[in-house]
């Protein structure tokens, strides 16, 4: 079951920005000032802005949800996301000093605020839910941080509807001098329930039936995630692994190795999301100490698939472009199934190979070194169904901007 099917009725995503150059251009965004894009993260100094002109998604709305993943540069820094026509007609999520503000204003300063429960430099998921049909301020405006409801202090009376008429601009980092980063902005066309907010925010990719008794390993490739895997293996690099909020950047010498604790005898599934740095680059997940594992080799043969120690099991050939991709391989006995972007692309016969370890960045024997970014890697001790893969792909699209 996909995220879209769990979020019912008219609760559609009106707008989604995942902070890559391609996505920003597709959505009509214009970058000015000090903005750095890296692996789906837009980092801003106090001059940076991404502006979207003429976007009317929040004009004259009585219900909406605005969701953002953003981080301060440091405790107390100012970071903001704003829709506006002028200074008094605006919708805004704002980190300001030690507080978080949710503003829905139609001429006077009306907002809810809460002391930031984190006030750090980590990325946090914030949802502002507006329902103008409510009677009290607390019914009309709700805020969730990391999926948890916040008790807001209100100034003024929250209006029953926005009045963002005329040419409506959205600014990421604008209105105030923002110092921090953004990973995701979403607008839903209704007021999400607390359960729906939790589905969006509370991590994230393997909720529901596929979580039960199957995930042996799930590394989201953040600094805390990778570096806390020491009991399962060795994190090896030569200052060429760069950990981001949502990924690890590898050059061809990077190796992140997880040991025998991840061994599986029998059926298994591997899932990953990857950004390759350019055509001709490789990508590998090793599953033994030798050269068996998932591979992408676009430069020479234009294929991706799995090497089982005897032969290359090709998922697709003559692939000419790989941006951020969601890839899954499942093994049932000698049958290997390959999925890209949530869709089965091939089934190939191979040998019945057990997993003895997991290696990210290159194969277990040190070949196939990668240039690019690994967003996450997961191992399952059962076969993911087509429905499982499709669900995971939907969450990957919603949270990490997979294709």
C-alpha positions in Angstrom: 0.0 0.0 0.0 1.5 3.3 -1.1 1.7 6.5 0.9 -0.8 8.0 -1.5 -3.3 5.3 -0.7 -2.8 5.6 3.1 -3.5 9.4 2.8 -7.1 9.3 1.9 -9.6 11.4 -0.1 -8.4 14.7 -1.5 -5.2 14.8 0.4 -3.0 15.2 -2.7 0.5 16.5 -2.9 0.2 19.8 -4.7 3.9 20.6 -4.7 7.1 18.8 -3.8 10.6 20.0 -3.9 13.5 17.7 -3.2 16.4 20.1 -3.6 18.2 18.8 -6.6 19.1 21.1 -9.6 16.8 19.1 -11.9 13.8 19.2 -9.5 14.2 23.0 -8.8 14.3 23.7 -12.5 11.3 21.5 -13.2 9.3 23.3 -10.5 10.3 26.7 -11.9 12.6 27.7 -9.0 15.2 30.4 -9.4 18.3 30.3 -7.2 20.0 33.6 -6.1 22.7 34.4 -3.7 24.6 31.9 -1.6 22.9 28.5 -2.2 24.9 25.2 -2.5 23.2 22.1 -3.8 24.7 18.8 -2.8 23.0 15.3 -2.7 19.5 16.6 -2.3 20.4 19.3 0.3 20.2 23.0 -0.4 22.5 24.9 2.0 22.2 28.7 2.3 24.2 31.5 3.7 22.3 34.6 4.7 22.1 35.8 1.1 20.6 32.6 -0.4 17.1 32.2 -1.8 15.2 29.8 -4.0 12.1 31.6 -5.4 9.1 30.1 -7.2 7.0 32.9 -8.9 3.3 32.7 -9.6 2.7 29.6 -7.5 -0.9 29.8 -6.3 -1.1 26.5 -4.4 -1.9 28.2 -1.1 -4.0 31.0 -2.4 -7.5 31.3 -0.8 -7.2 28.0 1.0 -9.2 27.0 4.0 -7.2 23.8 4.5 -3.6 22.7 3.7 -0.6 21.1 5.1 2.9 22.5 4.6 5.8 20.2 5.3 9.5 21.0 5.4 12.7 19.2 6.3 15.2 21.9 7.3 18.2 22.4 9.6 19.8 25.4 11.3 23.4 26.2 10.6 23.8 26.3 14.4 21.7 26.6 17.5 19.6 29.8 17.3 20.2 30.4 13.6 17.3 31.8 11.5 15.9 29.6 8.8 12.6 30.1 7.0 10.2 28.9 4.3 7.6 31.4 3.2 4.7 32.0 0.8 3.9 35.6 0.5 2.4 38.4 -1.6 3.5 41.1 0.8 4.8 41.4 4.4 1.3 40.9 5.9 -0.2 38.2 3.7 1.9 35.1 4.1 2.2 31.5 5.2 5.5 30.8 7.0 7.4 28.2 8.8 10.3 29.9 10.6 13.2 28.9 12.9 13.9 32.1 14.8 16.4 32.1 17.6 15.2 29.3 19.9 11.6 29.0 18.7 9.7 27.5 15.8 6.9 29.7 14.3 3.9 28.7 12.1 2.4 31.9 10.6 -0.8 32.2 8.7 -1.4 35.9 8.3 -4.0 37.9 6.2 -3.2 41.4 7.3 -2.1 41.3 10.9 0.5 39.3 12.7 -1.2 36.0 13.5 0.8 32.9 14.4 1.5 30.0 16.7 4.9 29.4 18.2 6.7 26.8 20.4 10.1 26.6 22.0 12.2 24.5 19.6 12.5 21.0 21.2 15.8 20.5 19.4 17.4 23.8 18.7 20.4 22.1 17.1 22.0 21.9 13.7 20.4 18.6 12.7 17.7 18.2 10.0 14.1 18.1 11.4 10.8 17.3 9.8 8.1 20.0 10.5 4.5 19.9 9.4 2.2 23.0 9.7 -1.5 21.8 9.4 -4.1 24.5 8.7 -7.9 23.9 9.0 -9.9 27.1 8.9 -13.1 25.4 9.8 -11.9 25.1 13.4 -13.3 27.4 16.1 -10.3 28.0 18.3 -6.8 28.8 17.2 -5.6 25.4 18.4 -8.2 23.8 16.0 -7.2 25.9 13.1 -3.4 25.6 13.3 -1.4 22.6 14.4 2.4 21.9 14.2 4.2 18.6 14.3 7.9 18.2 14.7 9.3 14.8 13.8 5.6 13.7 13.8 5.0 14.7 17.4 2.2 17.3 18.0 3.4 20.6 19.6 1.6 22.8 22.1 1.5 26.2 20.4 1.3 29.6 22.0 -0.8 31.9 19.8 -0.7 35.6 18.9 -3.8 37.0 17.3 -6.7 35.0 15.8 -5.7 32.5 13.1 -7.9 33.3 10.0 -10.4 31.0 8.5 -8.7 31.2 5.1 -5.7 32.5 3.4 -6.0 35.5 1.1 -2.8 35.1 -0.8 -4.2 36.6 -4.0 -2.5 38.0 -7.1 1.0 36.8 -8.0 2.0 34.4 -5.2 5.6 33.7 -4.7 7.2 31.0 -2.6 10.6 31.6 -1.1 12.9 29.0 0.4 15.2 30.9 2.6 13.7 34.3 1.8 12.0 37.0 3.8 14.6 36.6 6.6 18.3 36.0 6.3 18.4 32.2 6.4 21.5 30.3 7.6 20.8 26.6 7.3 19.7 23.9 4.9 16.6 22.3 3.3 16.0 18.8 2.1 12.3 18.7 1.3 9.2 20.9 0.9 5.7 19.5 0.3 2.2 21.0 0.2 -0.9 18.9 0.6 -4.3 20.2 -0.4 -5.9 19.3 2.9 -5.3 19.2 6.7 -3.5 16.0 7.3 -4.5 14.0 10.4 -2.0 13.2 13.1 -1.8 9.6 11.8 -1.2 10.9 8.3 1.5 13.3 9.5 3.1 10.3 11.3 3.1 8.3 8.1 4.9 11.2 6.3 7.4 12.0 9.1 8.2 9.0 11.2 10.9 7.1 9.4 10.0 6.6 6.7 10.7 4.0 4.2 9.8 0.6 5.7 6.6 1.2 7.6 3.7 -1.2 7.7 3.7 -4.9 6.8 7.1 -5.0 5.2 8.8 -4.0 8.5 7.8 -7.1 10.4 10.5 -9.8 10.8 12.5 -8.9 7.7 14.8 -5.9 8.0 18.2 -7.1 9.2 20.1 -4.0 8.2 19.0 -0.5 7.2 21.6 2.2 7.0 20.5 5.7 5.9 24.1 6.7 5.5 24.2 9.6 7.9 27.2 10.2 10.2 25.4 8.7 13.2 24.0 5.8 11.2 27.3 4.7 9.6 29.6 5.3 12.5 27.4 3.4 14.9 27.7 0.2 12.9 31.0 -0.8 14.4 29.7 -3.9 16.0 28.4 -5.2 12.6 31.5 -4.3 10.6 34.2 -1.8 9.8 33.7 1.7 8.4 36.8 2.1 6.2 37.8 5.1 4.2 40.8 7.4 3.4 39.1 10.7 3.9 37.1 10.2 0.7 33.8 9.4 2.3 31.7 12.5 2.9 28.6 12.0 5.1 25.6 14.2 4.4 22.2 14.5 6.0 20.8 12.0 3.6 23.7 10.1 2.1 27.3 9.2 1.8 29.5 10.4 -1.0 32.0 7.9 -2.3 35.0 8.2 -4.6 36.4 5.0 -6.1 38.4 4.2 -3.0 35.6 4.3 -0.4 34.6 1.1 1.3 32.0 0.8 4.1 32.0 -2.8 5.3 29.5 -4.6 7.5 30.6 -8.1 8.6 29.2 -11.6 9.3 26.4 -10.3 11.5 24.5 -9.6 8.3 24.9 -13.1 6.8 21.8 -14.7 5.3 21.4 -18.3 4.3 18.5 -18.8 1.9 16.2 -16.2 0.3 17.0 -12.5 0.7 16.4 -9.0 -0.8 18.6 -6.0 -1.2 17.3 -2.4 -1.6 19.3 0.8 -2.3 19.0 4.3 -3.5 21.9 5.8 -5.4 23.1 9.0 -7.2 25.9 8.2 -9.7 28.3 11.0 -10.2 28.4 10.7 -14.0 28.3 8.4 -17.0 31.0 5.8 -16.8 31.0 5.5 -13.0 30.3 2.3 -11.1 28.2 1.4 -8.2 28.4 -1.7 -6.1 27.0 -3.4 -3.1 29.0 -6.5 -2.2 27.4 -9.5 -0.5 30.5 -11.7 0.1 34.2 -11.2 0.6 34.7 -11.9 -3.2 33.2 -10.1 -6.2 29.6 -11.1 -5.9 27.0 -8.4 -5.5 24.8 -5.7 -7.2 26.5 -3.6 -9.8 25.9 -0.6 -12.1 28.3 -0.3 -15.0 27.0 2.4 -17.4 30.2 3.4 -19.0 31.4 0.3 -20.9 28.3 -2.0 -21.3 25.5 0.3 -20.1 24.0 -2.4 -17.8 23.1 -3.0 -14.2 22.4 -6.2 -12.4 24.0 -8.8 -10.0 27.1 -10.9 -10.3 26.6 -14.3 -8.6 30.2 -15.4 -8.7 29.7 -17.3 -12.0 28.0 -14.9 -14.4 26.6 -11.4 -14.6 22.8 -11.4 -14.3 21.7 -8.4 -16.3 18.7 -6.5 -15.1 18.8 -3.9 -17.9 21.1 -3.1 -20.8 22.0 0.0 -22.7 21.0 2.3 -19.9 22.3 5.7 -20.8 21.4 7.8 -17.7 21.2 7.2 -14.0 20.1 10.0 -11.7 18.7 9.2 -8.2 17.4 5.7 -8.6 15.6 3.2 -6.4 16.9 -0.3 -7.1 15.9 -3.7 -5.6 17.1 -7.2 -6.2 15.4 -10.3 -4.7 16.7 -13.9 -4.6 14.5 -16.9 -4.4 16.6 -20.0 -4.8 18.2 -19.6 -8.2 15.7 -16.9 -9.4 16.7 -13.3 -9.2 14.2 -10.4 -9.8 15.3 -6.9 -10.5 13.2 -3.7 -9.9 13.9 -0.1 -10.8 11.6 2.8 -9.8 9.2 0.3 -8.2 8.7 -1.7 -11.4 9.9 -5.3 -12.2 12.3 -5.0 -15.1 13.7 -8.5 -15.4 13.9 -12.0 -13.9 17.1 -14.0 -14.4 18.3 -17.5 -13.3 21.6 -17.6 -11.4 23.1 -19.7 -8.6 21.7 -20.0 -5.1 24.1 -17.5 -3.4 24.1 -16.8 0.3 25.0 -13.4 1.8 28.1 -13.5 4.0 28.6 -9.7 4.6 27.5 -6.4 3.1 29.9 -3.9 1.5 28.8 -0.5 0.3 30.9 1.5 -2.2 32.7 -1.4 -3.7 32.5 -5.2 -3.9 34.0 -7.3 -1.1 37.2 -8.0 -3.0 37.8 -4.3 -3.5 36.8 -4.0 -7.1 34.0 -1.9 -8.6 34.7 1.2 -6.6 31.9 3.8 -6.9 31.9 7.5 -7.7 28.6 9.0 -6.4 26.2 9.1 -3.5 24.5 6.3 -1.6 21.3 7.5 0.1 20.5 4.3 1.9 21.0 0.5 1.8 18.8 -2.2 3.2 18.9 -5.9 3.5 16.0 -8.3 4.1 15.9 -11.9 5.2 12.9 -12.6 3.0 11.7 -11.9 -0.6 10.1 -8.5 -1.1 6.9 -8.8 -3.1 6.1 -6.5 -6.0 3.7 -4.7 -3.7 6.4 -4.3 -1.0 8.8 -2.9 -3.6 6.2 -0.5 -5.0 5.4 0.8 -1.4 9.1 1.3 -0.7 9.5 3.2 -3.9 6.6 5.5 -3.0 8.2 6.4 0.3 11.5 6.9 -1.4 9.9 9.3 -3.9 8.2 11.2 -1.1 11.1 11.4 1.3 14.2 11.3 -0.9 13.2 12.3 -4.4 13.9 8.9 -6.1 12.9 8.4 -9.7 
